[in-house]
């Protein structure tokens, strides 16, 4: 049935329209951010949207249904069609189409000087980094039902480094910054940005004491450089619950919290997510 619905959408078959609004929280987003797609109307028994050759599910929401669409950092500016197939609980079917506008955002650059071991790891360190990378990829590949609701900042401190910043370390160009850094003194409590389940607790080469929370529907948050971890794998957390304490473990030059957000395999700007889905 699901395949048949999308064949119908692609071929342009039409069904009688029924009431409801299919919309984007904002018709334009920047590369590296998150688009929020909502259905407000009759309850759905099934809903999917096709976005950049990916099929993303719409999940029940108090006002209808919602989907989060990752706009990867390397997404070119332009218009991207969104094709949705929607089925009500009474079996009525329709499809809707929207256009998502992606604009380019120029991000800053910074140069850092770090101990040489942090920039040019040894063979032993590289083996560890590869193992940890595989573990993270496996963790982020998991899919579970939606747990998130709204979102809040993990700490109250100001932002010290933004997502996507180009980094030059000891004169070598590195990958863009994968998350957002928040200033905070050592020992400051770190809070879960939304409801979820702890799926990874580990001491890692780059991120030090690390906690990963699965919020469902392919959305994950990673909290890095913690001085202490106060939760264990498998723990169900509520939004605002303390996960650990700010620290400077791993590849870090001072106490701060690094927050990474991954959505359906893509790193996205945590601040953009917090801004559009805050309470």
N, C-alpha and C positions, 0 to 999 in steps of 0.2 A: 504493500500500500504506500509506503513512504517513497519508494522509487517512482511509482506511478504518479504521485503528486508532483514530484519535481519534473518529471517528463512533461506533465501538463503545463507547468509553469514555463519551462523553457520553450515549449511549442506555442505558448500564448493562448491556450484554451481558457475560456472564461466560464464562470459560474454566476448565478444571481448574487448581487451584492447584498450584504447585510450590515447592520449598524456597528460602528466601532471606529476608533482612530488608531492608525498605525503611524508612528512618528519617531523621529530622533530627538533626543534631549537637546542636541545642537546639530544643525545641518552641516556645520563645518568644524573639523578638529585638526590639530596639528599632527604631523608624523611623530610617532612615539607615544601617542595618547590613547584614550579609550572612548569609543562611541557607545552610547546607551540607546538601545532600540526598545520601544515600548508598544504594546498593544493595550488599548483601553476600550473595553466593550464587553461583549458576551464572553463568558468563560470558554476557554479553549480546552479541547481534549488533546490537541496536537498542534504544534506550530514549529516551523523551521524557516530559516533564512539562508539564502545562498549569497556568500560574500567572498569574492576573490577565489573562486573555485573551492571554497570550504563550505560545508553545511553545518550551521550552528543552530542549536535548539533554543526555542523560546520557553522559558520556565514560568510557572504560575507566580503571580504577584498579587498583592491586595487589590490593585486596580485592573488586573488583567493578566499580562505576561510581560517578561523582560528578557533581554539578551544583552550581553556585553561583547563588543567586537574589538579585538586588538588591532590597532593601527601601528604596525611595526616602525621602528626608527628609520629604516631604509625605504619606507613607502614613498614613492614619487608623488609630488603634488598633482592633483587632478580629481576627476569625478569618478566615483565607483558605485555601480548599481547594486542595490539590495533587492533581491527577489524573495518574497515570502509566500509560503503556502500555509493556510490557517484552516483548522477544522474545529467547529464548535462541539460542545457536549451533545448537541442534538444531531450531529452528523452533517451539518451544513458546511460547505467548503467554499473558500474564496482565495484569491491571491492578491497581493499588493506589491507595489514597486516604489522604492524611494531612491534618491541619489545622495550618497555621502560625499561631501566635498573635503578633500584633504589638502591642507596648506602646509608649506614648508616653514619650519622654524629653525632659525640659525642659533646654534647653541655655543656657549663659551668654551674657551680652551684654558688649561692651566698646566704649569710645569711643576713637577715634584722631584725632590731629591730624596731617595730612600737608600737604606743599606743594600749593597750590591746583591746580597742573597735574595732579597725580595724581588729584584728586577730580573736577575739571571739565575734562576734556581738550579741547583745541582741535579745530577741524574737521579739521585734518590728522591729529591724533592719533586722532580717532574713526574716520577712514577706515582708518588702520593697524589699530586695534583690531578693526574689522569684518573686515578681510582675515585677520587672525590667528585670529579666532573661526571663520571659515569653514574655514580650514586645519585647526584642531583638530577641528572637527565631522567633517570628511572623514576625518581620521586615526582618530578614535574609532569611525567607522562600519565600519571594516575588520573582517573576520572571518578568523581563521586557526586551524589545529589547536592543540590544547592543548600548551603548553610549560611552564607552571608546575608546580611540585611542592609544596614547602612554602615558607614565607615567613619573612623575617627583617627586623629594623629596618634602615633605610638608614644611620643614624648612631647612635652611642651616647648622644648628648646627650639631656637631658630634654625633654619636650613643653612648648612655650611657648604654644601656641594650639591648641585642639581643633577638630575638624570640626563644622560646623553652628552655630558661635558666631554670634550676631547682632552685626553690626558697624555702628557709627555713626561715620561719617567726616566730620569737620568739621561735625558736626551733622546730616548727611544719612544716613538709613537706607539701608544697602546690602544686597546679597544675602548670605545666610549664608556663613560661611567654607567654601570648597570643599574644604579638605583639612586636613592636620595640619602644624603648624610644629614643628620640632625646633631647639633651641638648638645652636649650634656655632660655634667660632671660625673666622674666614676661613682657607680652605685645608684644612679637615678633609675627608678622603675621604668621598665619597657612594657607597654601595653599592646595586646592584640588589637589590630585595626578593625576586626569584625569577628563574628562567630566563626568557628571552624574546629578543626581537629589537628593536633600536633602529629606530623607524619615523619619528622626527622629531627633528631638532636645529635649534634656531632661537633667535635673540635676539628676544624679544617685549616689547611695551610693559609689560604687567603683570608677567609672570613672569621677565623678563630672560633670561639664558642658560638654555635649557630643553631637557631631554631627555625624550622619551616612549618607553617600552618597551611593546611588545605581548607579553603573556604567553599569548595564545591564548584561544579561547572567549569573545571579547568583553571580556577583562580587560586593562586598561591601567594603567600607573603613570606619573605625570608628576613630574619633579624640577625645581624652580624656583629662581631667583636664584643660580645657580651662578657662581662666579668664573672657573672654567675648565671646559671640556668635554673629556673625554679619549676619547670614542668618536665614531664616525661613523654616519650612517644606513646601515642594512643590517647592522650588526654584531650577531652572535649573542652574547648575554651569558649568563653563568652566575650563579646566585644568589651574591651577595656580591661580584661583580666591581665594581671601581671605575669609576663613570661620569663623575665629575668632582669638583670641589671646592666646598665651601660658600662662598657669597659673599653679596652684597647688591645684585645687579643687578636692573633693572626697578623695579617699585613696591615698595620695601623701605626700612625705616628702620634696618636693622642686619643683620649677618651671621646667617643662619639657613637652614635647608632647609625649603622648603614641599613637601609630598608630597600629590599628588592621586591617588585611585584611582577609575577609572571601570569599571563592570561593566554590559555590555549597555546602554550609553547613560546610565546613572544614576551620579551621584557617590555614593560610599559611604564610610563611616568607615574610613580606613586602619588605625587601631588595632584595630578590630573584626576586620578581615581577618587582621591579623598575630596576633591572640590565638587565633583558632580554628584556624588552619592553620600554626602555628609548628612547627618541627622538634622 
